[in-house]
């Protein structure tokens, strides 16, 4: 039995995704079972309301701690083995809790897709986390578990079958039904605002090795359309590649280059074959470029924030979450030309239904992962938990990882 009072604390449980995390834990593990957990946030009345709304008993503990209240965050970190935080944008609200966990030796998982902030936190807190034993794991939702884990799974299978890793891997989103969360959009807007204040960040954001301790092989360009002739489809840029590629390369570095030092990775979305597929790819590229141009313009960001984009805490209804899904293809080629394919599938809306299950099970996998296997530091999901995470996601979170012909 751990000395801490709780196994898991869900910080941000009054938010849309945080509430879904609490619902998943309650449905899967109960309120008074083998997993000892609590919900936390800044507003006690709202936490009590969430406890009632999800059908949890009065005995489910509540912890009150504001994102800027260092004393309360420190106290909370000392009470639990792992903190799940869904409170973003992390570059606005995340550092206090991360710092508290790093100092206390408490494990931490989040949904961060803000590489500028992640890079800053690695530089600032990795030494502290290593010394305390805290395992800090960023990006434990749709960005970047299916992508980071998908590459890991494919590479493990390649080494088992070929005796060598795949030098080149392509991730291709085949299908995705669902919406981005209000929190994700808020994070994107906060990142654009950070770039406005510090234009040097724009160059860093395009660097696939921004989160990696070293820069290795030249990487493919994922910012234009390309024809993937071997899978009979054209491909266009995928908006989340900017964070996922960075996590994939950090995994390779943290795990001591199991993918090789000449490893390349590109991530895009499929648009179909032939002339129609090419035209759809061009249209998607044009829309992507227009979106970036508009979001880079401050008055447009203000207008979108006020009138158009979902707010943090907003999200789709239950039917929309339940009928959502995602399907990602991975195609890899070894140095000797042999190839291998795998698919990763999720059974719920990627931004909410699947994400809430993924971060929950990532936290529980981390809890059960030996500190000899994964010592203190700032990690990616695959480097920290690898095969154990993939197994748990398949058992508990509705994900499927499988090889394809």
N, C-alpha and C positions, 0 to 999 in steps of 0.2 A: 504494500500500500504506500502510495506517495505521501510525502509529508504535506503537500499542498492540499487545500480544502477541496479544490475542483480539478477535474481533468481538463475541462473546456470552459472558457468564458466567451460568449458571443457578444462582442462589443459592436454597438450599432443596431441592436435588435429592434428598435423602433422604426428603422428605415425599411424600405420595401424588400430589399434582398436579405437584410438581417433577419427580418421576420420569417422569410422563407427558410433560412438556415435553422432558426429555432423550430419551425414546424417539422423540418426533416429530422432533426435530432429527437424531437418528441415522438414522432411517428415511428422512427426506427429503433430508438433506444429507451423510450419512456423518460419520465421525469425523475424517477427514483430507482433506476436500474443499476447496471454495472458501470455505466458512464455517468460520472458526477459532473453536472454542468449548471451554468447560471447564465442569465442574460444581463447585459449591462448597457448603459448609455447615460446621457446627461440629465434626462427628465424622468423622475421617479413615477409620476402619474402616467406618463405614456408607457413606461415599462410595465406597469401594472395592467394597463389596458391591453397591451400586446399579450401578456400572460393569459388574460381572460379570453381574448379573441382566438388564440390558437388552441384553447381547451386544456391548458396546462393547469395542474393543481396549484393551490396557494403556496404549497411547500417549495415550488421552484424558486430558487433564490434570485434576488435582484441586487445589482450593484450600481450605485450612482457615481459616475465619474465624467466630468467634462473633458473635451479634447485638449484644453489648455490648462487643466488642473493637474499639475505635475505630482502633487502630493497624493491625490486620489488615484492617479494612474499608477504610481509606484506601489501604492497599497494593493491595488487590484492585481498587478503583475505578480506580486509575492503570494497571492492566494491561489494561483492556478498553474497547471503544467503548460497549457497552451492557450493563447488568445487568438480567437478568430476576429478579425476586424473588417467590417464592410463600410467603414466611415471614410468616404472620399469627398472631393479629390484629396488624395494623400499628400500632395504637395502643399495643400492648405491646412489639412487637419491631422496628418498622420505622424509627424515626427515625434511628438510627445510620447505617444504610446510605444512606438518603436524604440525610442531611447530608454523608456522604463523597462521594457522587456530585455533589451540588450544588457542593461545594468544588472537586472535581477536574475539573469540566467533562465528566463522564461521563454519557451518556444512561441513562435508568432507566425501566423499565416494571413495573407491579405489577398485582395483582388486587383492589385495595382497593375495598371497598364501605362504608367507614366515613366518612361525610361530616363528622362532627365532627372527626376526625383530619385529614382532607384540608384542611378550612378552616384548622386550626391550622398545618399545614405550609405552606400557601400564604402565610399571614401571616408565617411565620418564615423561609422559605427562598427565596421567589420572587426577591427582590432578588439573593441570592447566585447563584442559577441563571442569571439574566440576565447577570450580570457574568462568570461563568465559561464560559457557553455551554452548560451542561448542559440537556438537554431532559428534564424529569421528566413522565412521562405516567401518570396514575392510571387505574384501572378498565379494564384491557385484557383482561378475560374476558367471560363472559356478562353481567355488569354491568361495563361498559355498552356494549360494542362493537356488538351487534346493534341497540340502541336509538339510541345516539348516531349510529352509522353509517346506520341506517335512515332517520332524519330527514334527515340530510345528503344521502343518495341521493335521497330524494323531493324535497327542495328543489332540488337541482341539476336534476332532470328538469323540475320546474315552471318554473324560470327559462328553461330551453331551449325549452319548449313555449309558455309563457304570457308570457314576458318579465317575470315578476314572481314573488316568492316566495309561498308559501302562508301566509296569516296565521294559520290555525288548523290544528293537526295533532293527530290522535289516534293513539296507539299502542295496539294491542289484541292481546294474546296469545291466539292462536286455539287453539294446542295446544302442549303441552310434555310430553315423556316423559323423565323422569330425576329425579335427586335433588340436593338441596343438599349441598355438601361439608361435611365436618367443620370445615374452616377457615372456611367461610361462617357456620356456626352459631356457632363460637367468636367470630367477629367480631360477630355480632348480640348475643351475651351480653355481650361486652366493652363494647359500646355502651350496652346497658341499664345496666350497672354504672357507666359513666361518667355517665349521666344521673342515676343515684341519688346519686352524689357531688356532681354539679352540676346541680340541677334546671333551671337556666336553659337547659341544652342542649336540653331537650324542645321549647321554642319554636323554637330554631334548626333542629332536625331537621325541622320541618314547613315551613320556609321554602324554596320552590323556587329562590330566588336566593341561597341560602347560599354557594355557590361562585362566584357571578357578581360581578364588580366593581361592578355597579349593578342596581338593582331596576327592572323595566319594567312591562309590562301586568299587570293582575289576571289570575290564573290560575284554570282550572276546579278544582272540588273533586273530587278522586279518591278521597275517603274514604267515599263513599256509593254505592249502586247507581244506575245510570243506564240509560236505554233508548237504544240507538243504532239508531233506526228505519231509517236509510238502509242499514244492513247487517243488518237483521232480527235483532237480538240485544240481550239485556241484558248489562250489564257490571258487574263487581264489582272492588273494590280489588285491586291486584297488589302483592305484598310488596316487590318490588324497585323499584317506582316511586319510593320515597323517595330512592334514590341516582340512578337514571337520569334523572329530571326535572332534577335539579340539574346533572348533566353536560351535558344538552342545552342548558340555558340558559347555562352557561359557554361552551360551544362557540359559541353565537350571539354572545356578548360578545367572546370572543377573536378571532373571525373578522370583527369589525367589523360585526355585525348583518346578515349576508346573509339571515336569515329575517325581518328587519324589527324595528323597535322595538316594534311592537304584537303580536308573535308570542305565541301561546298554545300550550301543549302539555299533554295529559293522557295518562296511561298506565294501562290497566286490563286485566283479562282477560275474555274473552267467556264467557258461560254459556248461550247459546242464546236462541232466540226464544220468544214466547208466554208463557203462564202458567207452563209448566215452567221456561223460562229465567229468568223473574223469581224463581221460588221458589229455583232454584239460586243466583242472585245473592244473595238474602237469606241463604241458608244459608252461602254463602262469606263474606259480610260478618260474620255472627255468629261464625263460626269465627275470622276474622281478629281481631275485637275480643276474643274470649276468649283467643286466643293472646297478644295484646299485654298483656292484664291479667295472665295467668299469668307471662309473662316479666318483667313489671315487679315481681314479688313475689320478693324475694331467696331465700327458702327454696325456692321452686319452681325458680328458676334453678339452685340448688345440686343439687337432686334430679335435674333433667333432665341436668345436666352429668355427674353421677356414674353415672346408671343408664340414661338413655334416648337422648340425642342422640349422633350419631357424633362420635368424637374427631378432632381434627386428625391427618391422616395416614391416616385410614380413608376408604374409598369403595367404590363398587360394583365388581363383577367385570367382566371384559372383555366378556362377553356383554351385560351390562346397559348398559355404556358404548356398545357398538357398535350396539345396537338403540334407543338413545335418540334424541331429535330435538327441535327446536323450530320453531315457525311463528308469526311475528308480522306482523300487518297494520297498515299505516299509511294513514290517510285524511286528506287535506288539502284545505282550502278556501281559495281566494284571496279577496282583498277584493272582487273583482267577481263572486264566486259560483261560478266554475269550480272543479272538483274533480279530484283525482288520487289514485290508490291505488297502493300498492306492498307487496310482501311480502318478508320476510327469512326464509330457511330455513337451518337447520343440520342436518347429517347425523349428529350424534352426541349423546350425553347432554350437556346444556348445561353442567352444573357441572364436568364432568371432561373428557370426550372432546373437545368443542368448545372449551372454555376453554383447554386445553393447547395446541391448535393456534392459537387466536386470539392468545394472548400471544406465542407463538413468532414468528408472522408479523408481529405488530405490532412486535416488537423489530427484526426484519430490515428492515421497511419504514422504521422510524425511522433505522436505520443508513444506509440509502440515500437518505434525505431530506436535501436541501441545508440547511445552516444559514442560508443566505440566505432560503430558503422558510420554515423554521421555526427561528428563533433560540432562544437559551437562555430558559428560563422553565418554568413549571408549566402543563401542557397537558392537554386532553382528547384522546382518540384521533382524533376527526373533525377537530378544529381543527388538530392537529399534522400529520396525514397524509392526511385527506380521501379523494379519489378513488384515490390510490395504494394506500391501505390496503384499500379495498373491492375493487380489482382483485386484489390479492394474496390476500385472503381467499377470493375466488372461485376463484383458480387453485390455491391450496395448502392451504386450511383447510376445504374442504367447505361453505362458505357460498354462498348464492345470493341476490342482490338483483335483483328484477325488478318492472316495472310490471304492474299488473293492471287488468282492465276494471271 
